[in-house]
Amino acid sequence: MADRFFSNEMPEFVAEAEVEEAAAGGGTSLLKLLSLPFPSAADRFLRAGLDLKEKIVEKTWAGCGRRVRDFTLYTGALGTAFLLLKAYQVTNNRSDLRLCSEIVQACDAASQGSGYVTFICGRAGVCAIGAVAAKCAGDDAALNQYLRSFREINMPSDVPNELLYGRAGYLWACSFLNEHIGRETIPSPHTVGVARKIVKEGRDLARKIGSPCPLMYEWHGKKYCGAAHGLAGIMNALMTVELSPEDRESVRDTLFFLIRSRFPSGNYPSSDGSQSDRLVHWCHGAPGAALTLAGAHKVFEEGQFLRAAGDAAALVWRRGLLRRVGICHGVSGNAHVFLSLYRATGAAEHLYRARAFASFLLDRAGELMAAGEMHGGDRPYSLFEGQAGMAFLFLGMARPSESRFPGYEI
């Protein structure tokens, strides 16, 4: 199992005063980076993120003829557009915003008739990001066009309920628009209706199979627990809308079921009943669960959720330096766990740990990928699998209180 991740030999925690004292000392380049005062480290992350952003644009857009083969946020051109939008939000560089809008326009054409409805892997993401970029640019005509297109998305009757391809991913896109464009941009009767359908199907399956969990779902024949296809991701989306008291209670109790399913290590199974304690990814395992539970603390205001999120984060610290760089199943995604806990608690320990994971990538990822000891992703410049996710993390580290896991935290 240890071959899936690097041994974490970084200090458990370094207080700011100790950091300043250590800055003048020796040690490896990684330790020196950890020893920088945070404003200096944030500047390093910002410069690295912007430099890497330029490389991503060249590899995924300019260098391939400004054509879209894969329009998705997950592995395609929309991920580059979202990275550019993030860069604009951090630096206010209008060139990044213009290029973001240009790429989204191409993704809009490429996604017509795709049949996919979600934020991360479907047309909802194209329309939602296009609308937000248009609002930032003050382009009312484009904003209204993308909102019309979003409202015209047809939800197939047989669509699954999970996040990447299903109703939960569409529902999250609705909430993203309501957060960034304005309340009731997507009217609550519509979002509540989608949420009720998700809850009903979960309740029906749980009753059918006699599950102790109030809500249960299947995707390709498996009852997944994680963020990408399972309970963590579906509950995360449901918590973004106003639920009935009964449905709200079902979501709450499903999250408690998820917590009870933990392994002794603190990790979470990839599917219901699985005994394999291997995966420490956003898509499967403790990282995705931690993000969901941190969100549950905000929604339900119960300390148990925050404690469980902290327990999951502790496991991510021990086993989360994966031999991959990406957001879905790599170090970049796992670092977002600590950023989420930092925003929830304000605890310096969580910011330090996010900084440590990001510093590991900044200092060593290039060398490790060149040596074949770290995987750059099957789509090496994409947002969820590759280096665009690393650039997104670096930009988030420049403003930790504003960081969000893309497509998961609003």
HUVEN-V577988 format. One record per run of one state. SS is the DSSP state (H for helix, E for strand, L for the rest). FROM is the first residue (numbers start at 1). LEN is the number of residues. If there is no record, write none. Layout:
# HUVEN-V577988
ss from len
SS FROM LEN
SS FROM LEN
This chain:
# HUVEN-V577988
ss from len
L 1 1
H 2 3
E 5 1
L 6 10
H 16 7
L 23 6
H 29 6
L 35 3
H 38 23
L 61 1
H 62 3
L 65 12
H 77 15
L 92 2
H 94 18
L 112 11
H 123 15
L 138 2
H 140 12
L 152 15
H 167 14
L 181 7
H 188 22
L 210 9
E 219 1
L 220 2
E 222 1
L 223 1
E 224 1
L 225 6
H 231 8
L 239 6
H 245 16
L 261 10
E 271 1
L 272 14
H 286 15
L 301 2
H 303 17
L 320 2
E 322 1
L 323 1
E 324 1
L 325 6
H 331 15
L 346 2
H 348 23
L 371 4
E 375 1
L 376 11
H 387 12
L 399 1
H 400 3
L 403 8
